[in-house]
């Protein structure tokens, strides 16, 4: 069947005064790509992408009939769309997301080598979703994610804590329509005590609150992390705040607070 290249534009496809199509990108490589079919997908810049666009890419990958798939994507939200694709598509072939910091025809651009490495990985890697940056192909997560039957929830807020953060911020995003909240904590999942009452209230209203950190939130929690979980928060485990938001979007398709808590407990 060969490979499918899903090209979404963004920085990797930038040329001097133009934007390369998927076919243009393949033609600009120094390696053969005769086994690759290119398909252009309309998408916003990744720094301004929408959950709908991310979901559309994930569903296109899910419907692909190919031995492997490469998706070109802006770097700003690349891992987030990649995780949503992992959750939605559950691919049976390699799927590699890649992007670039510099336009395709800029001298020394990372675009051509990243695309070349991504295509090579799509031909040889095991099934699953991967990310290619700086010519290195990795999986940004190690978890096995439970399957839910419902559609993802698009309205999930991400709030970064800071000294003196007012609890009213949590209520504000929920009043604006958020069906779930991810709190970007400090350290290994520490959240200011002043937010505890609001977290407990939101949980009681059926709004799951997930705590995630740049550091992994340990399975065996102590100190401030254990305290925030004791008032109803859910641990984002090893996921970064941005990826925890995508995971919560997906997990909400399986139900409310109890279902989400059970889903994250399996990570």
TADA-V80223 format. One record per helix or strand. SS is the DSSP state (@ for helix, = for strand). FROM is the first residue (numbers start at 1). TO is the last residue. If there is no record, write none. Layout:
SS & FROM & TO
SS & FROM & TO
This chain:
= & 3 & 7
@ & 11 & 13
= & 14 & 15
= & 18 & 19
@ & 22 & 27
= & 36 & 40
@ & 46 & 48
@ & 51 & 62
= & 68 & 72
@ & 78 & 89
= & 94 & 98
@ & 111 & 124
= & 128 & 133
= & 136 & 138
= & 156 & 160
@ & 168 & 175
= & 180 & 186
= & 190 & 190
@ & 193 & 204
= & 208 & 213
@ & 223 & 230
= & 234 & 235
@ & 241 & 254
@ & 257 & 265
